[in-house]
Amino acid sequence: MAAMRLRILVVGAGIAGLAVARSLRLAGYRPDVVEALPASTVPGAGIYLPGNAARALRQLGLDAPLRPLGDLIFRQVFLDSRGRGLFEMDVAGLWAGVGESRALSRADLQQVLLTGVGGEVRYETGVRDLEVFDSAAKVEFSDGGVAEYDLVVGADGRRSTIRAKSGLGGPAVPTGQIVYRSVVAGGPPLSDWTALLGRRSSFVAMPMGGRKQYCYIDETAPDAPNPADPLAHLRDQFGAFGGPVPAILDAMETVSVARTDEVVLDTWSRGPVVLVGDAAHATAPTLAQGAAMSFEDAVVLADELRKSPEDVGAALRAYENRRRPRCGEVRDRTRERDRTRDVPPALRDPMLRRRGLRIFAEHYRELVQPL
């Protein structure tokens, strides 16, 4: 089978799916891309991309369109809940030679990825059924269409339909965290990525360009329901925090709420079906590695298909062998960071003042290395 004639379907037109579609285009393939949501759906809030995300985007040829967008992050500042210093991390130094760290609108990132696909995305088209054979997959779409593919890439997120229908795994497992996201205009001046650590909670804010700030707030509350009024809840729970938090809360208008979960699978592929991004290895977003891991998945998957264009199964095994250790490292370090956050502040804060920089910098050590 000629490589360029490989019939490929990418399911999902979010960050992972669009990145994979871009990487496959660069490798000479012409994948079909489908998305269950309508084209009018616009991602909300913001996103923080560490240096390894920038490196992968550079390999996808998408670094230039990002340069005018958002705000560069040179330093991470960690404070206690009263706004007193714990430690600071030189982000620019950490990722030196790898890539710039950036905070930007998630919608802007989505638009950059869309322009890089180079082909049509079929919106409002989900996968109704999937039949997997040794070297092909039969797909029935929600609009009644049926097609056969040599490769199906499940890039449809934590609640992946492809994961379930291919028998690769069940539902994601909740971590017990609730996450709140908001974009704030008119808040206090902020030049650094800034985190205030509370009791089993954290409040992170960062500049994202356009005089706006992206806020990511989480709390461990496994048995509590999502609050009916998220903004009132945040003002009640975090109103006593110090630093920039009171002024940010005063300026905050809208808040989105989500539960975080993990996806841990024995294998990421079955026959010609493979999972990428959160569909394969979702974690809590503590290390801000979700997008970065999706970009890296895209680069490596296309690379392995380039090497083995006549043997999709071999390419998928090689892809997983290269990616699984790195994604496992992210999961382990995420859990470690979350455990540190959940230590009582009376014990945690003095420890972070002494050793926080070394501990937290270590979480990224393996990710500085090339793919």
N, C-alpha and C positions, 0 to 999 in steps of 0.2 A: 504493500500500500504506500503510495507516495505521500510524504509528510503533508504537503499542502492540501491534499484531499481528505485529510483526517476530519471526520465530522465531529465537531465539539459543541457541547451545550454548556453554557455557564448559567447557573440558576442563582439569581440574586444580583441586583444592581446597586448594592451599597458599596462600602469601601472595599471589601474583599473582592466582590464580583467584578467591579470596574477595574481594579488593579490587575486581576487575572486576565480579563479581556484585553487590557492594554499589553500585558507581557506576551500573550499569545499572538497578538497582532504583530508585535515586534519580531517574534520568532517565525513569522510567515504564515500563521494560521488565520482562519476567518471564522471565529466562533459565533454561534447564535447566543444572544443574551436575553434572558427573560426576567421579569420582575413582577411579583404579584400585586404590588401597590401601584396606584396611578402615578403618572409623570408629575402631577401637581404636588405630590408629597415632598416637602422640603425639610431636610434635617434641621433640628433646632440646636440651640446652645452653641458651645464652642468645642475645641479639641486642642490638646497639647501633643505635639509631635517631637519626641526626643531625637537625638542625633542619628540613631540608627534608622529611624523612619526617613530622615532626609537622605541618607545614603541609598536606601532602597528606591526612593523616588527618583534619585539621580540615575540609577540604573534603569529605571523605567522611562527616562527622558522627560520627566515631569517636574524637575526642580526649578527650571526657569519660570514657568507660569506662577509658581508659588512665591517667588521672591518679593513681589510687591504687596503680598497679602499678610495680614496679621502683624505680629510683633515678635521680634527675636527675644529669646530668654537667655540671659547670660549667667544668672545666679538664682539659686533656690535658697530661700530663707525659712528656717524652721523656728517657730516660737511656741511658748507654752500658751495656755488658754488666756492668760492675762496680757499676752503680748510681749513677754520678756524673752530674750534670745536664748535659743538652745544651741544651734550651730548653723553654719552656712555652707553651701556647696557651690563650687566654681563649675557651673554647667558647661561653659565654653571650654574650660580646660579638660573636663571629663571627656567630652566628645571631640576634642581637637583631632583633626585629621579624618574624622568620620563624617560629621555633618552638623549643621546648625540646628538648634532647638527652637521651636516656633509655636506660638499659640495663635489660633485663627478661628474664624467662623467655620463651623462644620459644613454649612451650605456652600461656602467658597471652595472648600476642599472637594466637595462632591462635584462642583461644576468643573474644576480642573480635571478630575478623573473622567468625567463624562466627555469632555472635549478630547481626551486622549484615547477613547475607545476606538474611534475610526469606523464605527458602524452603528447600525440601528439597535436600540434597546426596545424590546417588545414589552410594554407596560401592561398592567392588568392581565397578566398571563402567568398563572401559577402552574404547578405540577400536580395533577390530580392523581396520577398513578405512575409507577416506575417498575419495569420488569427487567431484571438484571440477568444477562447471560455471560458466558465466559469472555467474549470479546466484543460485545455490543450491549446496548441498553435501549429498551423500547420505552418511550416517554409519551404519556397521554397528558395533554395540557387542559387547563380549565376551560378553554374556549372550544373544546372538543377535538382539536387537532391531535394527530399522532405522528411521531417521527422516531427514527432509529439513529443512534449516535454511537461513534466509536469511543467517545469519552464524555462523561457527564461530570461537571465540577459543581459540587454543592457549596455555594458561597452564600447561603441563605441564613446565616446567623445562629444565635444560641438556640433558637426554637426551630432548627432546621427540619424542613419537610424531607429533604433528600436523605438526611441521616436516619430518619425514622423509616422511610419507605425502602431504603436499601438494606436495612437490618444492621446498620453499623452502630447503633446505640439508641438509648431512650432519651427522656427529657434531661435537660440541664439540672444540676443539683444546686439548690439555693445555698448561699454562703451566710445568710443571716444579716447581710448589710442592706440598708436603704440608702440610695444615692439621690441627691438633689442637684440639679444643674440649672444655672441661670446666666444670662448675659445682662450685665448692668451698665447703664449709661448714667453719667453724672455722679459716679462714686468718687471716693478720694483718690488723689494721684497715687499710682502704683507703678513702680519700675521693675520689680522683681516678682517672680513666682513665689508666693508667700503662703505658708501653711501654719495654722495654729492648731495644736493638738490638744484635745480635751479628754474627757473620760470616755473611752471607747467611741471617740468621734474625732473628726477633723474638719477644718474649714480651710479650703484652698482657694486663693484668688490670684489672678495673673492678668497682666495687660495683653490685649488681643488686637490692638490697633483701633483706629477710629475713635479714640477716647473712650473705649469700652473695656470692660473687664469680664473675663470668664470665671465663673465661680463653680467649684465642684465641692460638694459638702457630703459627708457620709456619717452614718452612725450605725453601730451594731445593735439591732433590735429584732431578733429572729421571731419573736412572738407578737410584736406590735403590728397593728394594721397600718396601712398607709394613711397618713393624716388627711382628714377631709379638707383642711385648709393648709397646704404646705407652707405658704409664706408666713402665716401666723405661727405655725409650728416652729419654723426656723427662728423667727424673732423671739419666741419664748425660750427655745433650747439654747440659742447661741447669743442672745442679746447681752449676756453678761461677759462675753469674750472681750478681750482688749484689742489693741492694735487697730487695724483698719476695719474690723468686722462691724462695729455699730454703724459706721457711716455707710458701709456697703449695704447692710440690711435696710437702712433708711431709704436708699436709692433703688432697692430691688423691687421689681414689679411683677414678674412672672417666674414661676418655678416649675420644672418638670421633675417627676418622681419615677424612680425605677428600683427594682430589686436586682441585686447582683447574684450571679450564679456561676458555676464552673461546668465545663464539659471535659471529661477525662475518658478516653476511649482506648480499647485494646488495639484497634487498628483504624486507620483513616481511609482505607479503600477496600472495595470489594469488586472484583472483576474490573470493568471499565469506569467505575464510579469512585470519585475521590472527594474528600472534604477539605476545605481550606478555611482559614480565619477562625472566627468564633464557632462556626459549625463543627470544627475539629478540636479546638483547644481553648475555649473561652476561659478567662479568669476574671476575678474582680479587677476593676480598672485602677488599682492602687498605684501601679508602676507606669501607667499610661502607655502600655505596650500593645494594646489591642490592634490599633491601626498599623503600627510598626510590624507586628508579626504577620498581619495580612499582606502588607507590601512585600515582606521577605518571602512569604509563601509563594506569592505570584512570581517573583524573580526565579526562585529555585525550581518551581514546577515547570516553567517554560524552558529553563536550562536543561532539565532532565529529559523533557520531551525532544529537545534539540539533539541530545546525545543518542536517544533510542527511538527515532521516529517510527521504526517498524515494529516496536514491541512496547505497547502502551503499559502493559502490566509491569515490565521491568522499570519503566520510567517512573511509575507511581510508587513502586517499592523504593527506588533510589531517592525520590522526593521525600518520602516519609523518613527514611533512614537519616537524611541530612537535617530534616527539620525537627524531628521529635526531641532530640536532646536539648536543643535551644529553647523550644517551647516549654519543655519540662522545667528548664532552669527558670524561666519566667514564672511559671506556676509556683515553684518552690520558693522563689524570692518574694513573690506576692504574698504568699501565706506567711512567710517570715516577717515581712513588714507589717502585715495586719496583726500578727501576734504581738509585735513590739508596741504598736499603737494601743492595743488593748490592755497592756500592763498598767496598773494604777499609776497615775501621774506622780505620786510621791516617790515611787521607785524609778519610774521610767525617765522622768525629766533630768534628774542628776546624772543618770547613766548616759543620756543623749548628749548632755553638755560635755561629758568626758570623751565619749567614743562614737557619737552619732555620725560624724562625718565619715569615719572609717567604715562603720557598719553600712550606712546607706549607699556610699560610693561602691562598696563591694557588690551590691545588688545588680549593678550594671556592668561589672567587669567582663563577664563573658560576652555581653552584647556589643562591646566595643570591637571585638574580634570580627574579621570578615565572615561572610556567609559560608 
